[in-house]
């Protein structure tokens, strides 16, 4: 038997209710490598699963971005499925361009409980607005690129960029773009 099979998780610090159930975005990924109750991952396993380095995972914990991470009797970090779900959410927040300071602030609000729902919603709504503005900028940039590619395609006889983009947009979940407006 390994240490992970024989150890029992510490419960010195209570887990916040919101973090015990996975965020919706994490629940859609098809499950975890291990079932709940047998979900004790080493830092190297979490690094491999998340694509983050062990150094980054330690840093996330040190700055308060990770909730309490259990430790084995030898002091090694033991991550759970709940931690994997949280890291997936943090990864999504990183993709939005949210600052590390705002992610840490969000994590602190989650730990504070239900009384911070309004503040969390406001933070996420502001982030959503920023994402929508970036998407609009990218659509405008795509339109410029399409124009330039079309220009060169006419010169070389190649495939027009807008035709390629339209073909992609037709298969994408949302075919509405401002690139052709």
N, C-alpha and C positions, 0 to 999 in steps of 0.2 A: 504494500500500500504506500501511496505517496502522502506527503504532508497535506496536500489539498484534499485528499479523501478523508483524512482523520481529523482535521481541525474543525473547530466550530467558529463561526464568525463572531467578532466582538460586537456587542450592542451597547457600548458605553455612551455613544452619541446617537440619539434617535434620528431616524431618517425622516425627511419631510415628506408628507403625503404625496405631494405633486411628483416627487422623484421616484416613488415606489411604483407608479404606473408609467409606462413609457409614453413619450410624446407621440402624437399621431404619426409624424414623419418616420419615427423609428419603428413603429409597430408594423409598417407596411413592408419592411425589408425581408420578411419571410422567416423570422425566428432568429434564434441565437445558436451559436455553436454547441452550447450546453444548456440543459434545462435548468430552470430556477431550482435552487437548493444544491445544485452541483456546479454552480457558476462561480468558480474561484479561478480567475485568470491572473497569470503573472504579468509583470509590466512588459516583458518581451512579447508575450502573446497578445496583449492589448495593442502594443506598438504594431505588430504584424496585422492585426485585424483592423485597426483604425487608420493605418498609414502615417501615424504620428511617431516621432522618435520618443524613446524613453526619457530623454532630456526634456522634451516638450511636455510630456505627461507629468513629470516631477514639477516642472515650472507651473503648469496649470494648477496643480495641487497647492504649491507654495503661495501663489497669488490669490487663491481663494476661488478659482474658476471651477475646480472640481469639488463636489461635495465630499464629505468624509469618506476616505478610502480605508477599508479594513486592512488589518495587518495580520500576518501569521504570527505564531508564537516566537519566530526568529526575527520578526520585524519586517519581513518582506511584504510589499503591497500585494493585496489580493483584491482584484477588481471583480465586480459583479455584472450581470446582464443590465442592471439598472445603470451602472457606470457606463457601459457601452452605449446605451440609449442616450444618456446625457452627452457623451462625446459626439454622438451623431448630431444631436441638436446644436452643440457648440460648433461643429463643422459647418452646419447650414448657416449659422449666424456669421461665421467667418466669411462664408461666400457672399453674404449680403454686403460685406464691407464694414460691418459693425466694428467699432473700436474694441480693443481688449478691455479698456476701462469700462465701456458700456456692457460688455459681456460679464465682467466681474460684478458690476452693479446689478445686472439681471440675476446672476447666481445668488447674490446676497438677498435680493428681494424674494427669490424662491424660498430660500432658507427661512425668511421671516414669516412666511405663510400667507394665508388668504387675505390678510389686510392689505397686501400690496398688489392685488389683482389690477386695480385701476392704473397704478404706476407702471406695471409690467405691460399692460395693454397699450398705454401711451407710448412706451419705449418701442414696442413692436410695430405700432402704427407709424411712428416716425421713421423707423427702419424700412418699413414697407414702402413708404412714400419715396425714400431715397432710392430704393431698388427700382421702382417704377420710373423715376427720372433717369436712372442709369440705363434702363431698358430702352427708353425713348432715345437717349443719346446714341446707344448702340444701333438702333434701327436707322437713325439718321446717318451714322457712319457707314452702315451697310449699304444704304442707298448711294452714297458717294462712291464706295468701292464698286458697286454694281455698275454705276455710270462709267467709271474709268475702265473696268474690265470689258464692258460692252464696246467702249471706244476702241480698245485694242483688239477685241474679237472681230469687229468690222474690218479692221486692217489686216488681220491674219486669217480670217475665215473660221475662227474657233467658236465654241458654244458661248452664247450670251450669258452673262452672269445672272440676269433677272430670270431667264428661263430655268437655270439651275436652282435659284432661290425659290422660285414659284413651285418647282417640283418638290423641293424639300418642305415648303410650307404646306403643301397639299397633304403631306403625310404626317405633319406635326399635329399635336393635340389642339393647338390654337393657330389657325391659319390667318389670323388678323395681324397685319403688320402695317406700320406707317412708312415703310421703305418705298412703297410705290404710290404714296398719296401725293 
